[in-house]
Amino acid sequence: MKKRTKLIRITAAPALAAALLCGTASLPTAIHADTPAVSIGFPGGQAIKAPVQKPLWTAAVDPGSKAAVTDDGIVLAFSGKKLIALNLATGKKVFTYGSSLKPSVQCLKGTAYGVGDDGHVYAVNAKSGKELWKTAAGLSDADEPIVIGDTVYVANKQALIAWDAATGKQRWKSVEDQAWTAGKLSLEAEGIVFMSYDISGAYSYSQLEAIDKKTGKTLWKARYQAAPFAVRDGLVYSRREQSLFDEEDANESPHVTLAVLNAKTGEKVGERIYSWNHSDRNSSAAGGAGSMLLSGNDLYLVTEDAIQKYDFGHYERDGKPVKKWNKPSYPVDLMGSVHAGRVYFWNYNTSISGMKLADGQEVQWGVDNPVVRTDIYGNGVYIGQSDGVFHGYNLQTTAPAFTVNTGSRNYGPTLRSSNTLIIQAQDNGKLIAIPVPKALQ
């Protein structure tokens, strides 16, 4: 037995040496537990618990495209770069139109308007899909038309082009040679179209331009003026933007200045200054100071520590606000419109939050993942999260009402028609129709 053992040991040594030479074996290494350079955990938060809502129907559409819903129960979307119409109640296809179309559509009074890849603009009957008119190709860098009243507008490079919405006949073309990006149609009011441009030169600045709606003639241009805050009784109220040549006075009270311009001539006929007392500008909640919202004659203004309301119809220099609320303890920007007795903020940290005007109470709708989309209709708050989960909440009670698993990280605007909600899951190219619960209508 001893001889046999000795023979095995002798023959094993050459084999081990050969293995080492051929690289087919490794020497034993020391095993130990590693210590991380950084290690910290954060609470994941409590998951939102709400019933999973079963869709009424789903439809495959082009990823990233934007749908629209009509007053006649039709959902307009894009599939294979063609315009498709779906029945709102059933999701069944009603018609298909065109080819190589850009994935966005506008609808007004039963007519759908869009732009083709080759630069043509088209109009079709939103019920039947019948083509009403189509322009020649060649309009580049235009994604979608803007339809206001009887006019279709398209901003193209340095130009704004207007067509008759009924016939497709071009009315006029207005060009701003100094613009370095396509302008933004801000507003149409009192027979005037207001455009906002970024003007390039030795330095860049904002410019407000007024165009006669009938002729396309430029009436006036105003440097360092933002899009109109309001247009009333022949006057344009526009926030003045800072210039490189403006000097700041450290002792001056923080304020917002609205220039008052004659709508026809652009002549400055006055200004409004809304100021407030100095506070801690460096506090973590100071962001959003100067944000404004106009609802009727109620002007809401955010300062570093408060939300103040003024009577826009009766301005007085250094006038006091008619009402004041404490600002939430985080930066906020006013947005949207006053709805259900609340104002709403983008709160920089999570999603849309709000404040009750009756008592100043803060309102939030709790989420459990980052928010990428929020829309409010009636008594419903609809929130799409980056984890692919979509929640509906009761606006009044803030309680979650339903959940839909969409599988998408990004969403187009949530659409609603009557008692049906359309979720646009843009990553995976899907429209999801769900019933709106009675409590959210």
Number of C-alpha atoms within 10 A of each C-alpha: 5 6 7 8 9 10 10 10 10 10 10 10 11 11 11 13 11 12 13 13 10 9 8 9 12 8 6 6 6 5 6 6 5 6 7 6 5 5 6 4 5 5 5 8 9 9 10 16 12 15 12 13 18 14 16 16 15 16 15 14 25 19 17 19 22 23 25 20 22 20 13 13 17 22 26 27 25 26 19 13 19 19 26 22 27 20 17 23 16 11 18 14 15 16 16 18 16 14 14 13 24 21 25 21 25 21 21 15 11 14 20 23 24 26 27 26 19 15 20 17 25 22 25 21 16 27 20 14 19 14 15 16 16 18 17 10 13 12 20 15 14 19 19 20 22 17 19 12 11 11 19 24 20 26 26 20 18 16 17 21 19 25 20 16 22 13 13 18 14 15 15 16 16 17 17 16 11 12 21 15 15 20 24 17 18 17 17 18 15 14 12 21 19 22 23 23 25 18 20 14 9 6 7 14 18 21 20 23 25 23 21 18 19 12 12 19 15 17 15 16 18 18 16 18 22 22 22 22 16 15 19 10 8 11 22 24 23 23 21 19 17 13 12 9 6 8 8 8 8 7 7 10 13 19 14 18 16 21 22 22 21 18 23 17 12 18 16 14 11 12 15 17 17 20 19 21 11 14 13 10 14 9 13 11 19 21 20 20 22 20 17 19 20 19 12 10 12 16 17 23 25 26 27 28 23 17 24 21 21 21 18 14 10 8 13 13 10 11 14 16 16 11 12 17 17 15 21 22 15 16 22 27 19 25 15 13 13 18 15 12 10 18 22 22 21 17 20 14 11 15 19 24 20 25 20 16 16 8 8 17 14 17 19 16 21 16 19 13 17 14 20 17 19 19 16 17 15 12 19 22 22 25 23 32 23 16 17 18 18 27 24 26 23 20 22 13 11 16 17 21 22 20 21 20 16 23 17 20 20 20 27 20 17 21 17 20 16 11 13 18 21 27 25 28 28 22 18 18 20 23 26 21 23 20 16 20 17 9 13 18 13
